[in-house]
Amino acid sequence: MLDLSSMSEHMPAFIDGFIITAEVSIISILGSFLIGLVFALMRVSDNHIFRTISYWYVDLFRNIPFIVLIFFAYYGLPEVGVYIDAFWTGCLTLSVAVGAYAAETIRAGILNVDKGIIEAAKSFGFSKLKIYRKIILPIALTTSVRPLGSVFINLILTTSILSAITLGELTGASKIIASTTFRPFEVYVFLVFFYGILTFALSGVIAIWHRHLNKYNEAN
Amino acid sequence: MIEIDKLCKNFGDLEVLKGIDLTIRPGEVMSILGGSGSGKSTLLRCINGLEEITSGKIIVDGLDVSRKSELREVRKKCSMVFQQFDLYPHLTVSENITLAPISVLDLEKSEAEKKAEELLESVGLTDRSHYYPAQLSGGQKQRVGICRALAMSPDYLLLDEVTSSLDPEMTAEVLDILKKLAGQGITMISVTHEIEFAREISDRIVFLDDGKILNDLPTSEFFDENGGLSDPRIAKFLSKMSGR
């Protein structure tokens, strides 16, 4: 029988886990967006070295299982004297790994910008930086924002793997609660609910951002 | 003054411009005519540095277009209007017009906006300043394109087939504006298929054929039986264009 009331005394533990998951998610979303932006710009730049670095970065991190990456960072790096706690290992690896997907998504948006519009901007003597800031990126993001949303929702779901490096995030906390209460069904119902709060909140933010960026298209 | 000296432009193995020599004096209204693929748009785009020159030289008021350090100054002097309008879709009409004056010429925002208003008024679009390009008709978009170019107070206005994407009614509304401009002393270089328009506004017609200047004459002479029309290639072109 489903007995959710049995979970009430474990609420604080759920909420602690939820807060850690939310923190890791927010930091990693911002981190992966910034990293993705930088590598997307490198990938479309005229500089051969930047393009090559970006190409290898994306290819490398899309081809490593995430759990291998966090094991490497959390258990491997201390061997060579690099110690980072579980929380920041999680944030950094997520940012770097998801940054590769974000880079590809943003790059697709940049390549989608009408060449004529970029030429028009060039013809008026804008600096390259200003063309990117004022013209290319705002237009590119209008098409990239939805797929970026999917990438970031995936990021939230991937935080569950961080329980494997002892981080007491939602999934980790739930596993402990399940093993002490012997009520895995109720525990995982709550777990689904808590992840739902985060992913729905993110979907909402993405929808608002999308509407804001696309107001010129919807103005018709 | 724009001085073009032995200009060549290749796209890979394809030679598009094969040694163009041309001088355009301040205040002149010049039309460049020629068939498809004759190189007329490429010539215009070279003046603004949108195409890299293969060999030869373009000097605009003493500034060398091929030098990166001087190109930006050239672009401040030469504003361009495009066939496909190429307005910034994410910015309002007013922002489209003020962006370059604010970002490139460092004009105060209020000053740029005032100028944009004046320009929009002159093309009959005062009530559209807060619209987005997607909400405008083709003719309106091109009128905004012209305002965007004029907001830079350019010495030279480069017009690249500005009516080719418009239906006849909208073409007329855009050409009317350009006719008014032509009388105001701005140097205009227009690549066009509108023969009558070219004839009406231009002081001078340059006819390109296969990447070379076939004829460079004052307008009245160009359309004279003993002038430009005596060349069978030009006569054929004109009869084809007016027979459309």
Interface residues (C-beta under 8 A of the other chain):
Chain A: D114 G116 I117 E119 A120 A121 K122 S123 F124 G125 F126 S127 K130 K134 I135 P138 I139 T142 L213 K215 Y216 N217 A219 N220
Chain B: N48 G49 L50 L71 R72 E73 R75 K76 C78 S79 M80 F82 Q84 D86 L87 Y88 P89 H90 L91 L99 A100 S103 V104 Y131 Y132 P133 A134 Q135 R148 M152
